[in-house]
């Protein structure tokens, strides 16, 4: 049977754990609130960008940029991969990379060269191991 001192020590330990847990909850709530505020602040910008892009697309239909025209003889394909810097987003990066590899295989079967621009540490680390030309890379943009 536990002595009085052991019980008091256990109670203090549980109380300290409760304090730490409470502090972590407050920090998490603060970070979530900040993220939600940033998201709300960026909505008008995103809405305006969608409107501007929509107007640009309809502005001059007879002009076509060379990047938007389908070419019958494709010799090189470029990808811009946007991933996270940290792995705290579930399967987002893995699903993105699987989809990219499937699409890349189709181009490689057609013997088309592939060039890549990576944004985010996870993409840089992942595609560095694969024999694909990384033209440019950037991380820590968040």
N, CA, C and O of each residue as an XYZ file, in Angstrom:
568
protein
N       0.847     -1.181      0.000
C       0.000      0.000      0.000
C       0.885      1.235      0.000
O       1.892      1.288      0.706
N       0.505      2.225     -0.795
C       1.305      3.439     -0.938
C       1.233      4.263      0.338
O       0.189      4.375      0.982
N       2.404      4.845      0.684
C       2.470      5.696      1.856
C       1.953      7.080      1.550
O       1.716      7.414      0.389
N       1.774      7.890      2.581
C       1.259      9.249      2.434
C       2.143     10.118      1.565
O       1.644     10.913      0.769
N       3.458      9.974      1.710
C       4.392     10.788      0.932
C       4.298     10.452     -0.558
O       4.345     11.347     -1.402
N       4.165      9.163     -0.878
C       4.051      8.749     -2.274
C       2.767      9.284     -2.912
O       2.756      9.678     -4.078
N       1.699      9.292     -2.137
C       0.426      9.792     -2.653
C       0.517     11.286     -2.922
O       0.044     11.759     -3.955
N       1.125     12.040     -1.995
C       1.288     13.481     -2.167
C       2.158     13.763     -3.386
O       1.856     14.674     -4.158
N       3.236     12.998     -3.575
C       4.115     13.168     -4.733
C       3.356     12.906     -6.028
O       3.513     13.637     -7.006
N       2.546     11.875     -6.031
C       1.751     11.538     -7.219
C       0.752     12.651     -7.530
O       0.566     13.012     -8.692
N       0.108     13.195     -6.492
C      -0.858     14.278     -6.695
C      -0.160     15.499     -7.278
O      -0.680     16.113     -8.210
N       0.993     15.860     -6.757
C       1.744     17.009     -7.278
C       2.162     16.772     -8.730
O       2.117     17.682     -9.558
N       2.562     15.552     -9.019
C       2.967     15.221    -10.385
C       1.797     15.407    -11.351
O       1.958     15.982    -12.427
N       0.635     14.922    -10.963
C      -0.551     15.059    -11.811
C      -0.922     16.531    -11.959
O      -1.286     16.969    -13.050
N      -0.834     17.296    -10.877
C      -1.139     18.732    -10.942
C      -0.175     19.457    -11.876
O      -0.593     20.314    -12.655
N       1.116     19.119    -11.801
C       2.095     19.739    -12.707
C       1.811     19.379    -14.164
O       1.933     20.222    -15.053
N       1.437     18.141    -14.399
C       1.086     17.719    -15.756
C      -0.128     18.496    -16.256
O      -0.175     18.889    -17.421
N      -1.106     18.719    -15.385
C      -2.290     19.492    -15.751
C      -1.906     20.929    -16.116
O      -2.445     21.491    -17.070
N      -0.978     21.522    -15.361
C      -0.533     22.889    -15.647
C       0.145     22.971    -17.012
O      -0.119     23.883    -17.796
N       1.018     22.011    -17.284
C       1.723     21.995    -18.565
C       0.730     21.799    -19.712
O       0.817     22.478    -20.735
N      -0.203     20.879    -19.540
C      -1.207     20.626    -20.567
C      -2.058     21.873    -20.806
O      -2.361     22.210    -21.951
N      -2.436     22.545    -19.742
C      -3.227     23.762    -19.864
C      -2.456     24.848    -20.615
O      -3.019     25.542    -21.462
N      -1.179     24.992    -20.305
C      -0.351     25.987    -20.986
C      -0.233     25.656    -22.475
O      -0.326     26.551    -23.315
N      -0.031     24.388    -22.806
C       0.069     23.981    -24.208
C      -1.240     24.223    -24.950
O      -1.232     24.616    -26.116
N      -2.367     23.990    -24.274
C      -3.666     24.261    -24.894
C      -3.812     25.747    -25.212
O      -4.306     26.106    -26.282
N      -3.389     26.608    -24.298
C      -3.498     28.045    -24.526
C      -2.609     28.489    -25.682
O      -3.014     29.320    -26.495
N      -1.398     27.936    -25.757
C      -0.495     28.277    -26.856
C      -1.095     27.814    -28.183
O      -1.076     28.555    -29.165
N      -1.626     26.595    -28.213
C      -2.236     26.071    -29.437
C      -3.428     26.916    -29.854
O      -3.594     27.220    -31.035
N      -4.259     27.297    -28.891
C      -5.427     28.135    -29.207
C      -4.981     29.471    -29.779
O      -5.595     29.985    -30.714
N      -3.918     30.034    -29.223
C      -3.404     31.310    -29.724
C      -2.896     31.169    -31.156
O      -3.166     32.025    -31.998
N      -2.161     30.089    -31.434
C      -1.642     29.876    -32.789
C      -2.774     29.648    -33.786
O      -2.727     30.154    -34.908
N      -3.774     28.899    -33.387
C      -4.912     28.656    -34.277
C      -5.632     29.968    -34.560
O      -6.018     30.235    -35.699
N      -5.815     30.791    -33.522
C      -6.482     32.077    -33.704
C      -5.709     32.957    -34.683
O      -6.302     33.595    -35.553
N      -4.374     32.989    -34.538
C      -3.547     33.773    -35.457
C      -3.688     33.261    -36.890
O      -3.820     34.050    -37.826
N      -3.660     31.939    -37.056
C      -3.791     31.353    -38.396
C      -5.146     31.677    -39.002
O      -5.242     31.989    -40.189
N      -6.197     31.603    -38.184
C      -7.529     31.919    -38.691
C      -7.633     33.389    -39.078
O      -8.262     33.726    -40.082
N      -7.019     34.263    -38.285
C      -7.036     35.688    -38.615
C      -6.302     35.955    -39.926
O      -6.776     36.729    -40.758
N      -5.145     35.314    -40.112
C      -4.401     35.482    -41.362
C      -5.206     34.969    -42.552
O      -5.208     35.575    -43.624
N      -5.886     33.849    -42.348
C      -6.702     33.280    -43.416
C      -7.830     34.252    -43.785
O      -8.097     34.482    -44.964
N      -8.484     34.815    -42.775
C      -9.570     35.767    -43.043
C      -9.050     37.019    -43.749
O      -9.716     37.563    -44.631
N      -7.861     37.471    -43.358
C      -7.283     38.655    -43.984
C      -6.895     38.397    -45.436
O      -6.919     39.319    -46.251
N      -6.539     37.158    -45.773
C      -6.091     36.867    -47.137
C      -7.252     36.569    -48.084
O      -7.045     36.530    -49.297
N      -8.443     36.362    -47.580
C      -9.580     36.051    -48.447
C      -9.878     37.142    -49.462
O     -10.068     36.824    -50.637
N      -9.930     38.421    -49.069
C     -10.177     39.444    -50.092
C      -9.105     39.459    -51.180
O      -9.408     39.674    -52.353
N      -7.861     39.231    -50.790
C      -6.769     39.186    -51.767
C      -6.986     38.030    -52.748
O      -6.870     38.204    -53.961
N      -7.301     36.847    -52.206
C      -7.515     35.679    -53.066
C      -8.719     35.903    -53.980
O      -8.691     35.528    -55.152
N      -9.762     36.509    -53.448
C     -10.951     36.791    -54.269
C     -10.610     37.751    -55.404
O     -11.024     37.555    -56.547
N      -9.851     38.789    -55.070
C      -9.474     39.766    -56.091
C      -8.557     39.133    -57.137
O      -8.681     39.428    -58.326
N      -7.640     38.269    -56.707
C      -6.763     37.577    -57.660
C      -7.581     36.719    -58.621
O      -7.307     36.698    -59.821
N      -8.579     36.015    -58.103
C      -9.445     35.209    -58.966
C     -10.165     36.091    -59.983
O     -10.279     35.722    -61.152
N     -10.648     37.245    -59.547
C     -11.329     38.153    -60.476
C     -10.369     38.669    -61.540
O     -10.708     38.706    -62.722
N      -9.155     39.071    -61.115
C      -8.181     39.604    -62.067
C      -7.799     38.543    -63.090
O      -7.748     38.820    -64.288
N      -7.531     37.332    -62.620
C      -7.149     36.251    -63.536
C      -8.298     35.927    -64.484
O      -8.080     35.665    -65.667
N      -9.528     35.947    -63.958
C     -10.692     35.702    -64.814
C     -10.832     36.761    -65.894
O     -11.141     36.445    -67.043
N     -10.604     38.024    -65.526
C     -10.692     39.101    -66.508
C      -9.556     39.012    -67.525
O      -9.759     39.269    -68.712
N      -8.369     38.651    -67.061
C      -7.248     38.516    -67.993
C      -7.499     37.406    -69.006
O      -7.150     37.526    -70.181
N      -8.106     36.331    -68.533
C      -8.390     35.216    -69.434
C      -9.384     35.577    -70.515
O      -9.336     35.039    -71.621
N     -10.299     36.505    -70.189
C     -11.318     36.901    -71.149
C     -10.949     38.173    -71.903
O     -11.662     38.577    -72.822
N      -9.852     38.802    -71.528
C      -9.519     40.125    -72.056
C      -9.272     40.117    -73.556
O      -9.859     40.919    -74.283
N      -8.415     39.225    -74.026
C      -8.052     39.229    -75.439
C      -7.999     37.773    -75.912
O      -6.934     37.157    -75.890
N      -9.126     37.227    -76.334
C      -9.148     35.794    -76.645
C      -8.320     35.401    -77.863
O      -7.969     34.230    -78.000
N      -7.995     36.338    -78.751
C      -7.203     35.950    -79.924
C      -5.713     35.824    -79.600
O      -4.968     35.182    -80.341
N      -5.280     36.434    -78.499
C      -3.875     36.288    -78.114
C      -3.723     35.050    -77.248
O      -4.485     34.842    -76.304
N      -2.741     34.238    -77.574
C      -2.453     33.034    -76.785
C      -0.979     33.041    -76.419
O      -0.112     33.155    -77.285
N      -0.709     32.919    -75.141
C       0.679     32.845    -74.690
C       1.255     31.492    -75.110
O       0.531     30.496    -75.116
N       2.533     31.438    -75.457
C       3.124     30.160    -75.894
C       3.019     29.043    -74.856
O       2.997     27.868    -75.220
N       2.954     29.393    -73.567
C       2.833     28.361    -72.530
C       1.435     27.746    -72.492
O       1.260     26.664    -71.933
N       0.447     28.405    -73.067
C      -0.922     27.890    -73.029
C      -1.327     27.174    -74.304
O      -2.449     26.679    -74.401
N      -0.444     27.110    -75.275
C      -0.743     26.461    -76.551
C      -0.237     25.020    -76.506
O       0.887     24.763    -76.075
N      -1.072     24.084    -76.951
C      -0.635     22.688    -77.019
C       0.251     22.513    -78.235
O      -0.100     22.902    -79.349
N       1.409     21.916    -77.992
C       2.357     21.675    -79.074
C       2.360     20.184    -79.413
O       2.362     19.346    -78.511
N       2.361     19.850    -80.689
C       2.344     18.428    -81.057
C       3.681     17.735    -80.755
O       3.703     16.540    -80.459
N       4.774     18.464    -80.828
C       6.084     17.852    -80.591
C       6.696     18.435    -79.306
O       7.466     19.394    -79.351
N       6.345     17.849    -78.190
C       6.848     18.299    -76.895
C       8.208     17.660    -76.651
O       8.354     16.441    -76.749
N       9.205     18.483    -76.333
C      10.546     17.955    -76.071
C      10.947     18.098    -74.610
O      11.805     17.357    -74.130
N      10.340     19.035    -73.901
C      10.669     19.230    -72.492
C       9.438     19.713    -71.740
O       8.674     20.542    -72.234
N       9.261     19.175    -70.529
C       8.118     19.522    -69.690
C       8.651     20.090    -68.388
O       9.631     19.584    -67.842
N       8.008     21.140    -67.888
C       8.412     21.744    -66.622
C       7.327     21.598    -65.567
O       6.138     21.704    -65.865
N       7.746     21.357    -64.348
C       6.831     21.238    -63.212
C       7.230     22.253    -62.152
O       8.416     22.506    -61.940
N       6.246     22.828    -61.492
C       6.471     23.643    -60.308
C       5.778     22.913    -59.166
O       4.551     22.815    -59.136
N       6.567     22.401    -58.228
C       6.039     21.612    -57.122
C       6.042     22.472    -55.863
O       7.088     22.977    -55.456
N       4.885     22.635    -55.255
C       4.770     23.402    -54.020
C       4.447     22.430    -52.899
O       3.367     21.840    -52.874
N       5.386     22.263    -51.968
C       5.188     21.366    -50.842
C       5.408     22.143    -49.548
O       5.659     23.348    -49.561
N       5.309     21.434    -48.448
C       5.503     22.088    -47.154
C       6.978     22.036    -46.756
O       7.766     21.265    -47.306
N       7.324     22.878    -45.786
C       8.675     22.851    -45.242
C       8.791     21.825    -44.123
O       9.871     21.292    -43.867
N       7.674     21.553    -43.461
C       7.660     20.568    -42.382
C       6.628     19.504    -42.703
O       5.737     19.727    -43.523
N       6.740     18.364    -42.070
C       5.855     17.247    -42.360
C       4.630     17.178    -41.477
O       4.196     16.080    -41.130
N       4.061     18.290    -41.105
C       2.929     18.296    -40.186
C       1.586     18.418    -40.890
O       0.640     18.971    -40.329
N       1.494     17.910    -42.110
C       0.250     18.098    -42.869
C      -0.301     16.764    -43.375
O      -0.862     16.701    -44.468
N      -0.148     15.729    -42.606
C      -0.706     14.436    -42.991
C      -0.059     13.904    -44.255
O       1.158     13.989    -44.418
N      -0.866     13.358    -45.148
C      -0.343     12.761    -46.375
C      -0.279     13.717    -47.539
O      -0.146     13.279    -48.682
N      -0.370     15.015    -47.287
C      -0.386     15.991    -48.382
C       0.828     15.831    -49.292
O       0.681     15.674    -50.504
N       2.025     15.871    -48.711
C       3.239     15.787    -49.529
C       3.342     14.442    -50.243
O       3.656     14.394    -51.433
N       3.079     13.345    -49.522
C       3.198     12.021    -50.145
C       2.213     11.857    -51.299
O       2.573     11.333    -52.353
N       0.975     12.303    -51.105
C      -0.014     12.193    -52.187
C       0.384     13.064    -53.374
O       0.217     12.666    -54.527
N       0.906     14.243    -53.089
C       1.366     15.133    -54.158
C       2.500     14.485    -54.949
O       2.491     14.500    -56.179
N       3.468     13.920    -54.245
C       4.623     13.320    -54.915
C       4.219     12.088    -55.717
O       4.747     11.869    -56.807
N       3.294     11.280    -55.202
C       2.823     10.107    -55.945
C       2.158     10.538    -57.252
O       2.403      9.955    -58.309
N       1.322     11.556    -57.164
C       0.639     12.064    -58.363
C       1.657     12.604    -59.367
O       1.542     12.367    -60.570
N       2.653     13.332    -58.860
C       3.692     13.881    -59.730
C       4.463     12.765    -60.433
O       4.698     12.832    -61.639
N       4.852     11.745    -59.679
C       5.624     10.654    -60.271
C       4.831      9.921    -61.340
O       5.383      9.539    -62.372
N       3.534      9.723    -61.099
C       2.701      9.061    -62.107
C       2.656      9.888    -63.388
O       2.766      9.340    -64.485
N       2.497     11.191    -63.254
C       2.458     12.063    -64.426
C       3.823     12.106    -65.112
O       3.899     12.126    -66.340
N       4.886     12.120    -64.333
C       6.245     12.153    -64.899
C       6.553     10.882    -65.676
O       7.207     10.926    -66.718
N       6.075      9.736    -65.158
C       6.321      8.472    -65.858
C       5.719      8.495    -67.265
O       6.309      7.980    -68.215
N       4.538      9.101    -67.381
C       3.901      9.193    -68.705
C       4.785      9.982    -69.672
O       4.958      9.592    -70.827
N       5.338     11.088    -69.192
C       6.216     11.885    -70.050
C       7.525     11.159    -70.337
O       8.045     11.242    -71.450
N       8.060     10.451    -69.351
C       9.321      9.723    -69.568
C       9.127      8.594    -70.570
O      10.042      8.284    -71.333
N       7.951      7.975    -70.579
C       7.680      6.921    -71.567
C       7.650      7.495    -72.976
O       7.965      6.802    -73.943
N       7.274      8.748    -73.085
C       7.282      9.425    -74.387
C       8.651     10.023    -74.699
O       8.823     10.703    -75.710
N       9.623      9.766    -73.825
C      11.006     10.233    -73.958
C      11.083     11.762    -74.022
O      11.761     12.335    -74.874
N      10.368     12.398    -73.097
C      10.365     13.852    -72.988
C      11.198     14.231    -71.769
O      11.063     13.623    -70.707
N      12.060     15.240    -71.921
C      12.885     15.698    -70.800
C      12.007     16.412    -69.773
O      11.027     17.069    -70.122
N      12.379     16.267    -68.501
C      11.603     16.871    -67.413
C      12.488     17.811    -66.624
O      13.607     17.464    -66.248
N      11.981     18.993    -66.378
C      12.658     19.987    -65.558
C      11.721     20.348    -64.408
O      10.500     20.313    -64.561
N      12.295     20.692    -63.258
C      11.454     20.901    -62.103
C      11.910     22.090    -61.267
O      13.105     22.338    -61.103
N      10.934     22.813    -60.747
C      11.176     23.867    -59.762
C      10.468     23.421    -58.496
O       9.276     23.115    -58.524
N      11.193     23.381    -57.387
C      10.604     22.919    -56.137
C      10.517     24.055    -55.145
O      11.449     24.845    -54.997
N       9.389     24.127    -54.468
C       9.173     25.078    -53.389
C       8.822     24.282    -52.140
O       7.807     23.585    -52.112
N       9.654     24.380    -51.108
C       9.426     23.642    -49.874
C      10.512     22.602    -49.646
O      10.999     21.974    -50.586
N      10.881     22.433    -48.386
C      11.969     21.510    -48.033
C      11.653     20.067    -48.380
O      12.534     19.321    -48.808
N      10.386     19.664    -48.197
C      10.025     18.270    -48.449
C      10.184     17.904    -49.926
O      10.643     16.808    -50.251
N       9.809     18.811    -50.809
C       9.959     18.545    -52.243
C      11.428     18.491    -52.630
O      11.838     17.644    -53.423
N      12.221     19.400    -52.067
C      13.653     19.407    -52.373
C      14.279     18.089    -51.957
O      15.020     17.479    -52.729
N      13.984     17.643    -50.737
C      14.567     16.403    -50.224
C      14.090     15.194    -51.028
O      14.876     14.289    -51.306
N      12.824     15.171    -51.399
C      12.265     14.015    -52.102
C      12.823     13.880    -53.512
O      13.263     12.804    -53.916
N      12.799     14.983    -54.257
C      13.191     14.904    -55.662
C      14.707     14.974    -55.861
O      15.195     14.762    -56.971
N      15.443     15.264    -54.809
C      16.904     15.248    -54.910
C      17.388     13.817    -55.126
O      18.399     13.594    -55.793
N      16.655     12.830    -54.551
C      17.044     11.429    -54.671
C      16.680     10.824    -56.023
O      17.217      9.783    -56.400
N      15.775     11.467    -56.753
C      15.336     10.952    -58.052
C      16.141     11.668    -59.133
O      16.495     12.837    -58.981
N      16.422     10.974    -60.201
C      17.247     11.541    -61.270
C      16.423     12.472    -62.154
O      16.154     12.171    -63.317
N      16.027     13.611    -61.577
C      15.258     14.615    -62.313
C      15.948     15.953    -62.126
O      16.356     16.308    -61.020
N      16.075     16.689    -63.220
C      16.757     17.980    -63.184
C      15.938     18.981    -62.362
O      14.804     19.300    -62.721
N      16.512     19.475    -61.263
C      15.880     20.515    -60.462
C      16.495     21.841    -60.882
O      17.637     22.151    -60.542
N      15.722     22.609    -61.622
C      16.207     23.881    -62.163
C      16.389     24.919    -61.069
O      17.388     25.637    -61.038
N      15.419     24.991    -60.176
C      15.484     25.961    -59.082
C      14.776     25.382    -57.868
O      13.895     24.532    -57.993
N      15.171     25.853    -56.694
C      14.560     25.377    -55.451
C      14.519     26.515    -54.447
O      15.421     27.351    -54.391
N      13.461     26.531    -53.661
C      13.335     27.531    -52.607
C      12.630     26.889    -51.431
O      11.780     26.015    -51.606
N      12.984     27.324    -50.232
C      12.330     26.817    -49.029
C      12.248     27.938    -48.002
O      12.757     29.037    -48.224
N      11.615     27.652    -46.897
C      11.415     28.613    -45.808
C      10.706     29.878    -46.293
O      11.087     30.992    -45.934
N       9.684     29.692    -47.104
C       8.932     30.843    -47.618
C       7.779     31.234    -46.708
O       7.236     32.332    -46.831
N       7.399     30.340    -45.792
C       6.235     30.577    -44.951
C       6.407     31.710    -44.017
O       5.497     32.020    -43.247
